[in-house]
Amino acid sequence: MRKLALILLLSPMFLFAQKLGDVAPPVEPMTFPANTLGLDIMIGEGGFGLGGFYRRELSDELTGFVDFSISEVKDEREFEYIDYWGRIIVVGKQNRIFQIPFSVGLQYRLFKESLTENLRPYIALGVGPNLVVTTPFEKEFFSSFGSAKAQVAFGGYAGIGANFGINKRNLLGLNVRYYYSHLFNGGVEGMKGVFRENLSGVYLTITLGTMY
């Protein structure tokens, strides 16, 4: 009798569980638009930088991209202070140095099968020319560009980051990049008497874009 009562009690539970299992359909893989156009907001040792990019999905895990950015490069020996009249003084600084890298590269998505679409980590590698511009530090910031000098370097970067969310229109991401650039003609003078052939730096980059 007890066995019969137990069977009668548990039977509806099994039937209900089976019904719930039938209601939930399998989740289909989410697909995002293949093209993305956007803006990079960069934070590095030299301050803030800005950039733009275009990405094209080549497969489920591989994306091609072209991008560019502009940021200031500072020497680790620089020491800034503000004088009585509000001017920024850096002892021994000869020139401001800006770099404008243009890169072409690939982005590879990580852990696609084990993570949800809400978190899409990746690694990226880009290479290309880097336009290095110097302006006299003794002149006012904007007027100094009238005396600007430019050189072309070979550069590139490696990065790791992730895109977030399941919105199929707007892209939000965060990544860390290590930029490297090499000049072949003696380098550029930042601090007085100090010429740099290798320019490198780490940037934290916030990515905002539109997918279409």
Buried (B, 14 or more C-beta within 10 A) or exposed (E): EEEEEEEEEEEEEEEEEEEEEEEEEEEEEEEBEEEBEBBBBBBBBBEEBEBBBEBEBEEEEEBEBBBBBBBBBBBEEBEEEEEEEEEEEBEBBBBBBBBBBBBEBBBBBEEBEEEEBEEBBBBBEBBBBBBBBBBBBEEEEEEBBEEEEEBEBBBBBBBEBBBBEEEEEEBBBEBEBEBBBBBEEEBBBBBEEBEBEEBBBEBEBBBEBEBE
